[in-house]
Each structure stands twice: as structure tokens, then as C-alpha cells.
Amino acid sequence: MLSSIGRAAVRRSCARASVENKRPIHKVWQLGLFNSSNGRSFLPVSSRVASGPSRFFATATKPAAKPIKRITKPKAKATSTKTTKKPAKKPAKKAAPKKLKPKVKKAKKELTPEEQLAKEVRVLKKQVLTPPKALPSNAWSIIVSEACRPGVRASTSLVEAAARLKQLSIAEREALNHKATQNKTANAAVYKKWVESHTFDEIRAANNARKLLSRKLKRSTKLIQIKDDRQPKHPINQYAYFVKDRMLSGDMKGISNVDALTQFSKEWATVSDAQKKHYLDLAISDKLRYEQEIKTVTQTKA
């Protein structure tokens, strides 16, 4: 005896067999093989035999494949060989300058009168110009220069020089005088060359510095002024022209200069305006001459 489960399985298999036997007839009908008037079909034996055991399956038809479109990629354009200029860089902005703190000026130290004088003297000494050392220009200076030796005191040298001067023969003195004359000529040439190596303005500034230095230091012996032949003669005023005329007249022979000048001062007070104008014209002309010569000499280079 079959169980309930077994009976159900048999029923399912029988039902599947009956359905499968009906499928070949259904397929033949679909193929249009029943053409008789009474609906019966008389298939050839071969057909019936073949269709008996064979199974007909419906073949699912696949839809026609769509044609594949080939996408052609556009050809890449040839890259141009031209070099493109890089955009110019914008100049970097300058950093704003830092505000500098105002410098605190130190208060100048006030100099004492002695310090101020020393400062002025240092400045003047730089302007005085030192001329070249001169050779001894007389017999005594030659003897002293020969007596001065290293390691010997100056006082001892002077004593020796004085003793030698007293013992000089005429021939020795003559030889010393001749040598002194030669030295004097050589000194003049060297001095002139030295002066002309400086400009006129430099020599004039040096002479002014010498005057001021002698005045400030209150020396008993003043510094000698540098002699410059290029220096134009200073002009004189109308009263000086009057005094010059009176001196050249010869009326003051045997009279001292002080008395003569006193007399000239009295006479000048009584001179007419016409005569004063004559001396004034001479003074104006002389001043113009001086200004022109100064202009010429200052333009001349050393």
C-alpha cells in the first residue's frame, strides 16, 4: 500500500505524461497538416511514425541583433609647435617702508674758550702752507749749519760756530759769501716754483690764515706772509693819492713822517672839490684796474 505521499507523487507523474502526449498533435495542427474536409488527417506513415515517439519543443526565436554602430573617434589635431609666451609675472608689491623713528639729536657740547681757540688754531694751521726748507743764505748760517751735528747740544754748536767765525781768513770768508749767494739764488727759484704750484686763491687763503694765527696766538714774531708775484697791487683811495703827490713834491724834506702826515691832514681839509674830484677819479680808475687783474689771476690755473 502506498502512503499518501507516494500516491500524490504518482498522480503528478501521470498528469505530466498526458500533457506531453498531446503536445505533438498540437504542433502538427499548428503546421497546417489537417487539410481534409472532415477534419481528419491522414499523415504519411513515416510522418506518423516519426511524430509518435518524438517530442516537439517550441524553439524560442531570439530577436535580431541590432547592428553595432562603430564610433569613429575624431583624429587628434596636430599640436602646434609654436611656443606660447608665458604671461609676464606681475611685479611683486614692495613692502611699505617702515616708519623710521626720528633720530634724537644729541645736544652739542659747549666748548670752553680755550677749546674753541684750540679748534680754530688747528683749522688755521692746515691752511698756512709750509714753504720748502731754504738753504743757509749767509756766512753765519752756513757756519752754524756745519757746526750742528747729531748728539751735540745746540748751545755747544753755537759756541763752536762763533769761535770759527772769528778765526776765518779773508779767503775763507770770501768762499762762504760766494756759497751763500748761490744758496740765495737757488732758494728764490725753489720758492717761486713752490708758490706757483698753488693757485692764487690758495696762497691768499694761506696768508689770511697766517694773519689770524699770529693774532690769536699773540706771538711776538708774526708768521711771514707768502710772497706771490701774481698778487695784484692793491688800489689806494683819493686821500692816498693826495699824500703821494705831496710826498713827491719835495716840500717835506727833512721833516719827519709823523709831522708830514699831520700837515697833510690839515691841507686836505682846505682842498677844493675840483681837486678832490681829480684824486677821486684816480682812485676809481685804480680800483677798476685791481678788479680786472684779480679776475684774470683767479681764472689762471696753477
BAMIKOL-620203 format. One record per atom (N, C-alpha, C, O): x, y, z. Coordinates in steps of 0.001 Angstrom, whole numbers, plus 500000, padded with zeros to 6 digits. Layout:
REM residues N
XYZ...
END
This chain:
REM residues 302
500844498809500000500000500000500000500869501227500000501859501319500726500483502155499180501269503394499090500763504356500133499581504411500473501698505092500606501308506148501550500686507291500806500706507341499576500157508171501526499531509356500903500531510163500110500181510732499076501742510226500559502792510996499844503119510293498556503336510950497538503160508986498563503511508241497346502404508365496324502666508526495132501143508288496795500033508415495856500026509767495190499735509864493998500332510793495912500369512156495331501455512251494285501272512932493276502564511601494487503663511664493516503291510945492253503679511380491169502506509793492352502107509052491157501164509887490341501252509933489114500244510562491040499275511396490324499982512518489569499580512858488456500995513078490138501689514183489473502418513679488251502450514397487252502993512521488256503727511980487105502795511597485994503152511760484827501567511075486303500612510697485264500070511917484578499912511930483357499791512912485321499292514156484715500323514749483792499957515263482735501612514704484139502686515271483302502794514470482020503139515047480989502502513092482023502634512247480829501526512522479860501771512538478654500289512744480334499180513027479429499361514339478732499022514464477555499862515279479391500106516603478762501163516485477703501032517087476637502210515728477958503300515614476998502847514865475777503374515158474703501878513880475827501404513146474651500558514015473751500495513775472545499908515016474307499070515893473499499886516937472765499374517490471792501104517252473147501894518340472555502229518075471105502209519048470352502558516800470578502905516627469174501735516902468275501924517478467204500516516515468657499340516756467840499078518236467740498730518747466675499240518906468824499014520356468820499988521031467896499631522001467228501191520553467838502206521147466961501884520869465515502066521743464668501406519667465202501073519320463816499928520170463342499918520646462207498969520358464207497840521241463873498299522628463564497798523268462639499194523074464286499713524420464019500441524475462705500472525542462091501021523414462237501755523411460983500818523273459798501295523287458663499503523141459994498538523094458892498506521778458145498352521782456924498641520670458814498670519370458155497289518730458088497132517687457452496276519329458731494899518799458643494182519574457572493615520638457820494216519003456329493607519693455193492337519006454685491761519502453716491858517904455265490672517199454765489433517938455200489457518736456137488293517648454468487045518345454758486432517894456052485782518693456726486607516662456429486031516184457676486910516387458866486601515940459971488007517063458644488889517397459770489837516316460128490633516484461052489797515236459459490722514170459793491982514330459002492011514927457926492964513808459537494253513910458859494800512548458626494752511643459459495312512462457468495946511185457129497396511460456836497763511716455690498187511414457809499613511684457648500298510482457082499858509362457338501312510645456357502086509519455874502587508717457051502732509205458172502841507469456739503265506583457827504527507048458451504730507034459665505382507469457530506687507916458065506520509088458965507231509258459955505516509936458581505327511136459416504712510760460715505098511266461769503702509826460652503045509471461904503987508700462799504007508871464018504762507851462163505690507080462990506691507982463641507042507869464815507138508908462781508193509801463321507639510701464371508323511056465331506376511080464191505844512046465150505362511400466405505137512080467406505185510015466378504710509338467569505602509531468750505245510223469704506765508923468699507607508997469893508367510297470031508866510633471105508446511009468949509312512234469039508602513325469801507373513371469855509369514179470373508838515337471125509132516599470349510234516818469844508108517414470277508288518700469585508382519798470639507505519949471490509466520556470555509684521682471506509624522985470739510164523106469639509000523896471300508973525246470664510312525910470897510750526097472033510952526263469797512278526946469897512060528460469991511484529095469108512511528956471017512353530428471174513251531148470205514464530941470156512611532001469435513396532781468438513982534013469107513272534788469747515295534183468949515991535358469523515734536578468654515763536464467428515496537678469212515325538898468384516596539213467642517703538978468126516405539768466420517587540102465583518450541124466287517981542132466816519716540819466267520660541736466944520769543040466182520874543065464955520742544098466925520881545420466293522299545590465774523269545182466413522396546208464588523762546424464061524569547331464986524088548356465469525772546928465204526650547704466110527223548889465355527894548744464334526946550023465872527496551237465248528909551458465742529182551481466942529786551617464788531187551900465140531400553406465272531202554185464340531790553744466408532037555183466657533478555480466295534427554968466888533589556322465307534961556716464886535364557970465650534720559017465577536428557817466363536936558973467134537589559973466193538352559591465306537296561225466381537953562233465514539443562242465762539921562088466886540160562429464666541625562452464770542059563657465581541556564772465446543004563362466413543530564476467237544316565436466367545150565037465554544027566704466560544738567725465777546196567777466207546551567652467378547010567970465185548452568062465481548705569287466335548235570391466059549454569043467361549756570166468263550712571114467575551689570693466955550424572380467689551283573389467042552593573472467790552653573336469012553632573697467026554984573768467618555322575158468113556399575404468654554363576072467912554666577441468333554712577498469852553871576945470561555733578191470305555889578321471753555044579494472227555166580617471739554215579205473159553365580275473690554111580981474809554717580355475679554047582282474756554744583062475774553995582970477091552770583074477160554776582774478109554177582730479426553750584138479826554451585112479551552632584229480454552204585576480869553210586172481842553682585522482774553518587455481578554513588115482422554008588205483848552856588541484122554927587889484737554564587945486144554415589390486581555220590252486225553412589629487328553212590967487845554260591240488914554532590400489772554846592440488845555867592745489862555275592706491253554181593200491526556051592097492104555579591975493480555498593349494121556367594199493926554487593537494854554319594823495519555391594989496583555658594107497400555991596176496524557031596461497506556387596663498874555329597269499039557093596121499811556590596276501168556694597732501584557681598407501292555708598186502240555708599582502681556883599806503619557089599041504561557666600877503355558829601125504219558407601394505648557422602074505935559198600828506511558902601027507921559177602472508307560165603077507890558315602974509076558494604338509540559653604382510525559653603734511572560650605189510128561821605306510988561535606281512116560905607324511942562010605902513230561846606793514362562777607983514205563940607808513843562300609162514463563175610338514338564369610226515267564247609944516459565544610464514661566760610372515456566819611534516444566561612693516118567158611173517610567278612190518650568668612804518551569681612145518785568685614077518201569969614763518069570540615048519453569895615601520344571789614631519565572456614891520829572838616363520908573299616958519933572647616907522030572997618309522231574511618474522137575280617757522777574913619454521307576340619693521136576941620215522436576379621054523141578105619669522699578796620087523907579365621483523698580063621748522719579062622341524605579577623702524524581064623692524873581488623160525899581841624308523969583283624345524170583659625526525043583043626591524999584671625301525821585213626398526617585988627328525693586337626918524586586269628546526096587048629462525247588396628878524834588848629098523711589038628137525732590330627534525399590164626448524342590970626348523417589112625628524481588861624567523496588484625152522139588898624637521100587704626222522148587327626874520896588547627467520204588671627376518982589445628072520966590669628637520393591539627543519799592075627701518702591684626423520521592496625312520015591910624751518727592652624380517818590577624687518641589920624193517430590186625122516243590477624657515141590086626419516469590336627389515395591792627363514951592087627509513765592696627177515900594124627130515569594429625913514706595216626008513765593809624753515018594032623548514213593568623759512774594227623320511832592445624425512614591933624687511265592860625636510514593139625426509333593333626666511183594200627654510534595555627061510164596127627408509130596070626168511009597376625573510721597350624723509455598366624568508778596174624172509144596059623379507919596065624260506668596263623764505559595849625562506847595740626464505703596983627314505475597102627973504443597904627304506427599030628243506325600008627876505216600700628756504704600087626618504832601026626138503803602472626370504253602876627498504534603221625304504315604623625385504739605528625393503517605516624438502740606314626454503328607214626518502165608372625537502312608633625062503418609066625226501230610208624302501310611330624891502172611509626106502257612069623992502798613163624439503662614251625091502815614687624546501800614681626281503262615667627055502494617092626696502926617339626315504070618003626828501989619432626631502277619970627854503016619431628946502840621014627710503837621593628884504532622086629924503527622827629617502593621645631175503753621899632212502736622897633286503176622984634338502542623658633034504264624748633946504648625853633140505327625676631964505646626995633793505542628169633091506073627897632519507460628274631382507745627244633301508330626979632832509687626067631593509694626353630628510403624999631608508931624079630461508912624754629218508330624433628092508708625694629437507404626425628288506852627310627662507924627365626438508051628015628515508709628889628005509764628074627269510832628487626214511314626917627828511199626066627195512221625549625841511729625529624872512488625134625774510466624614624507509921625695623427509891625408622243510071626944623851509662628041622890509648628437622474511062628925621365511274628223623374512034628598623069513423627575622146514094627919621392515004626333622208513648625286621361514250625459619920513785625421619624512591625652619020514772625848617602514471624951616772515381624573617226516462624613615578514958623774614730515814624497614406517117625685614083517122623753614501518230624325614178519538625034615339520190625526615203521311625103616500519513625776617672520080624713618694520450623795618946519670624829619280521630623863620272522078623916621508521193624956621851520631622754622174521082622679623375520246623568624487520804624215625218520054623587624601522128624422625652522741625903625416522440626649626361522180626318624161522477627711623833522165628025624146520709629107624639520393627075623858519822627271624127518392627398625626518136628210626046517312626609626428518830626666627883518639628013628448519126628574629354518510628510627906520223629817628359520730630907628030519718631768628865519441630878626831519171631873626431518174631769627296516918632791627674516346630547627615516482630351628420515276630881629837515482631512630404514591630625630401516652631102631763516929632632631805516957633238632744516441633255630790517558634715630748517607635293630600516209636319631209515904634674629823515370635170629617513999635034630891513171635908631211512365633906631635513378633683632863512594634789633895512875635220634622511980635231633938514129636280634884514481637626634512513856638453635384513589637839633234513628639123632766513122639168632670511592640167632209511039638118633093510908638077632968509447639096633896508801639268635047509201639756633362507802640650634192506994639821634894505927638636634608505756640454635808505217639728636541504169639279635588503063638162635697502557640150634659502696639805633705501634638630632812502062637729632529501272638661632376503331637559631529503822636237632308503871635182631777503523636309633564504304635090634375504356634541634611502953633332634564502724635466634867502010635033635078500619634342633824500061633338633924499356634887632655500382634289631404499907632901631195500517631978630740499842632767631535501812631461631404502458630438632358501841629283631986501636630864633588501546629956634561500933629506634099499541628349634270499158630431633521498809630100633033497469629066631887497548628114631822496770629297631006498506628352629892498683626979630404499126625950629882498696626968631411499971625701631983500443624920632603499291623696632482499232625624633268498372624957633878497211624324632810496323623203632980495842625038631721496110624497630618495306623242630015495966622251629713495300623320629851497284622168629312498006620958630247497917619818629798497795621223631541497980620130632508497898619434632435496542618206632492496462620220632308495483619633632195494137618815630911494004617721630912493439619364629816494535618649628535494474617360628588495293616332628045494891617434629250496448616239629370497292615124630135496584613954629760496666615491631198495897614487632015495200613783631206494110612568631304493938614564630404493373613976629598492296613028628531492860611932628317492342613480627869493937612648626825494551611385627436495155610300626865495040611525628590495794610377629244496427609330629664495391608131629457495583609801630252494297608874630689493247608126629496492643606923629565492392608855628413492419608226627211491861607179626652492823606115626195492404607496626694494116606544626193495111605287627061495161604172626543495231605469628379495123604311629289495157603417629066493947602194629007494074604023628945492784603240628788491557602603627401491435601740627183490584603032626467492289602382625151492286601011625199492966600240624244492877600710626306493640599409626527494266598662627623493504599265628471492846597349627578493611596544628612492958596660629923493729597100629965494878596255630974493058596292632290493694595391632319494926595754632898495950594230631700494828593295631687495956593858630905497137593628631275498289594597629823496865595197629039497949596252629849498692596326629803499920597065630588497950598091631424498588597437632549499382597876632871500486596396633140498826595709634229499530595059633713500815595113634380501849594442632523500753593846631934501958594918631600502993594690631741504194596084631159502528597183630845503451597681632105504154597971632072505350597783633197503435598229634457504040597215634968505059597592635474506116595926634835504739594900635244505702594964634383506959594802634884508072595202633081506774595316632184507923596533632540508770596483632440509996597611632947508138598820633340508873598557634588509718599020634687510854597811635534509154597489636746509914596640636411511139596920636867512248595596635605510920594705635249512023595424634424513082595191634596514278596302633523512634597018632669513578597954633495514456598042633268515663598644634440513857599547635304514633598756636149515628599216636414516738597554636569515213596725637400516089596152636585517251596119637063518385595701635358516974595085634540518021596115634013519017595851633947520218597290633637518508598323633104519397599116634205520087599870633937521022598949635434519633599624636597520220601135636373520291601776636556521326601662635972519150603103635728519090603855637049518959603371638024518384605053637030519517605904638222519379606422638326517948606549639422517401606721637166517343607154637155515944606006636625515091605578635482515253605523637444514202604397637058513357604866636155512225606017636211511792603962635339511769604268634481510624604447635342509377603652636240509098605498635048508645605801635830507437604773635514506354604400634359506150604332636543505680603394636374504569604105635748503361605266636045503078603387634892502674603940634262501470603932635293500346602902635893500039605078635481499753605184636458498668604774635803497349605349634803496919603763636401496728603249635879495457603288636998494427602580637996494557604117636827493407604237637857492365602951638012491553602781639005490846602064637057491648600797637149490914599795638072491602598785638459491014600091638418492859599172639260493617599121640667493024600145641350492993597949641122492550597849642488492014598063643527493127597771643277494296598564644660492739598790645740493695597447646295494149596583646600493328597280646424495454596006646890495993595747648342495593596682649138495510594490648686495346594179650078494971594271651004496191594165650555497332594468652285495935594524653279497012593389654284496809592884654456495699593002654939497898591888655883497830592367657274497421593554657492497176591424658203497353591751659545496854592684660296497802593546661042497336592540660122499120593428660789500064594854660267499930595803661042500049595027658950499680596363658380499494597017658971498251598228659194498233596222659226497212596782659868496011597227661301496325598232661775495796596480661974497177596860663332497573598172663318498350599054664133498082598317662394499320599545662279500111600722661923499215601824662440499399600498661058498262601562660649497336602066661851496545603272662019496362601145662682496078601552663883495335602357664833496221603341665423495776601934664976497470602634665902498367604028665380498716604964666167498855604177664054498860605492663494499168606436663647497983607627663904498161605906663489496778606741663605495583607092665057495258607985665318494451606401665983495876606669667408495590608015667862496155608595668828495659608522667176497191609802667550497789609684668617498851610704669058499379608452669061499194608272670112500197608520669611501616608716670416502527608516668291501819608623667741503162610014667162503461610147666333504362611030667575502738612381667090503003612857667575504367612716668746504720613423666640505119613922666979506446612841666990507503613134667281508663611620666690507157610512666667508116610135665201508369610054664388507448609913664903509629609570663514509977608232663118509359607389663955509036608083661847509213606841661343508594605606661693509428604544661994508883605759661650510752604619661961511620604189663412511417603000663693511272605139664318511407604813665732511215604264665977509812603351666781509622604830665278508838604366665456507462602913665003507318602115665684506674602569663874507905601195663372507805600217664305508520599088664491508067600652664890509634599791665844510337599511667058509464598384667550509413600534667533508784600386668676507890599481668330506702598664669155506294599613667147506154598778666738505002597296666667505390596415667002504598597046666226506616595665666133507076595018667516507136593847667671506789595777668516507576595254669881507630595017670432506224594011671095505974595937670158505319595804670659503953594604670028503233593918670695502458594358668729503498593256668035502816591905668678503138590983668651502323591805669244504317590551669892504708590299671156503901589153671586503775591346671758503353591203673001502590591233672792501079591119673761500328591384671547500613591440671257499178590061671478498570589049671109499165590022672077497390588754672355496710588110671058496202588758670020496073586818671164495923586080669993495421586600669543494057586592668350493753587052670492493236587570670138491912588831669292492043589017668305491331589714669715492996590938668934493212590625667546493810591239666546493437589664667508494739589276666216495330588692665278494273588919664068494305587931665861493327587364665030492260588467664427491401588339663302490918589566665186491208590697664670490441591272663419491118591524662409490460591476663499492436592010662346493167590982661203493247591343660026493264589711661576493296588667660550493317588635659762492008588451658545492018588813660452490886588840659755489587590022658792489503589909657699488948591167659219490068592334658335490079592059657077490916592448655972490537591388657259492049591081656121492925590105655151492246590264653936492358589098655683491546588125654816490857588801654025489746588539652834489577589669654686488993590392654012487914591296652903488466591400651824487884591946653191489599592833652193490193592041650987490718592510649851490642590854651238491243590014650146491735589560649237490596589533648015490743589204649837489460588803649035488298589967648189487792589791647040487385591165648785487826592356648043487417592575646827488307592876645741487813592426647006489613592624645916490568591596644800490350591951643621490354590358645160490165589306644151489973589545643326488716589310642118488704590013643984487659590288643262486418591468642305486580591429641179486084592507642749487268593677641892487474593344640704488381593815639589488156592535640953489395592114639853490280591309638828489494591494637623489664590422639303488639589600638402487827590468637547486916590201636362486719591508638159486364592400637429485456593214636375486201593336635240485740593767636749487345594658635843488064593890634700488724594436633605488866592652634921489128591874633848489745591418632816488721591160631665489073591319633218487459590933632280486407592103631450485916591912630456485215593320631851486281594519631129485856594764629953486785594818630114488004594913628747486192595164627548486984596627627471487358597492628044486695596885626746488441598271626585488904599047625706487950600232625452488169
END
